[in-house]
Amino acid sequence: MRIVIIGQSDFAAEVLRALLENGENVIAAYALPDKPDGRTDPLKDAAVANDISVFQPTTYKAERAKGKPGNDQVFEQYKELEPNLLIMAYVTKIIPERYFEAATKGAICYHPSLLPRHRGASAINWAIIMGDSKTGLTIFWPDSGIDTGPILLQKEVEIGPDDTTGSLYFEHLFPMGVEAIVEAVTLIKEGRAPKIPQDDSQATYEPPCRGEVAAIDWHKPAQEIYDLVRGCDPQPGAYALWEGDKVRFYKASLLHEPTESEPGTVVEVDAEGLHVAVSGGTLLVGKVRPSSTGKKVSAIAFAEEQALQVGDKFGT
């Protein structure tokens, strides 16, 4: 079976390696263009190391100049590969449906949630922010919608009380996803891969988790604030204001310590970090990233540099 991979970063590279170790015939990899400074994507590096053809288009859409016919060079080149299966392994670009149809066995895509819940680009973030107790991954057959195609297989994982988006992805959904794609390919080869329609009545869709959703509202309950901080760690970083600067919080813990201080108030500074009052406890913050510097530092170093003391208050 002739397999083409479209993807990026370490996840796509590991998928490529795992497929090769499983004896699969990967004929081409579509990776991100090289960075202006010459840095290359890990998928490209893995493909080159294994003597696999690499393509790096800037877009997969038909380029249409005003008054001229569309330029379908990228798609025509893809069709010439005569792919049987297209695998989308961490894809952020829009891939037109005709790429799926050109592969004789179709296309499969990895998504880090239990579809149809948490469709969209920031599924892991939102599962934590919304207080879900479990999440997982889905390998599905993509169509023209956003994460709407039939399900091939799913894997579940519990969300621990202190999991962050980073820990959930790197410790669970990344390795599980690589294994799930290999399993899906085996099912397709054996003719046993299902196509289970998604229940749209259970669907949720959230926007990308960017800075506009990361502001901490100190009036909210402690658990909601903690879930926001965990869900925005490592990106984009939940933030509060200190002297007009956005300060993003990382490596946080929720301590159920009684305090009468107003939420957002620093109640203690110790070797573990900043203890900030929240409704029903304190938020222990281990690291911060001030927007003024853009550098992540220990909360203690930040407190010392800013002369931050007990009784000082972060703003909303």
Sequence and secondary structure as in RCSB ss.txt:
>XXXX:A:sequence
MRIVIIGQSDFAAEVLRALLENGENVIAAYALPDKPDGRTDPLKDAAVANDISVFQPTTYKAERAKGKPGNDQVF
EQYKELEPNLLIMAYVTKIIPERYFEAATKGAICYHPSLLPRHRGASAINWAIIMGDSKTGLTIFWPDSGIDTGP
ILLQKEVEIGPDDTTGSLYFEHLFPMGVEAIVEAVTLIKEGRAPKIPQDDSQATYEPPCRGEVAAIDWHKPAQEI
YDLVRGCDPQPGAYALWEGDKVRFYKASLLHEPTESEPGTVVEVDAEGLHVAVSGGTLLVGKVRPSSTGKKVSAI
AFAEEQALQVGDKFGT
>XXXX:A:secstr
 EEEEEE HHHHHHHHHHHHHTT EEEEEE     TTS   HHHHHHHHTT EEE  S  S EE TTS EE HHH
HHHHHT  SEEEEES  S   HHHHHHSTT EEEEESS TTTTBSTTHHHHHHHTT SEEEEEEE   SSSS S 
EEEEEEEE  TT  HHHHIIIIIHHHHHHHHHHHHHHHHTT    B   GGG  B     GGG B  TTSBHHHH
HHHHHHTTTTT EEEEETTEEEEEEEEEEE     S TTBEEEEETTEEEEEEBTEEEEEEEEEETTT   EEHH
HHHHHHT  TT B B 
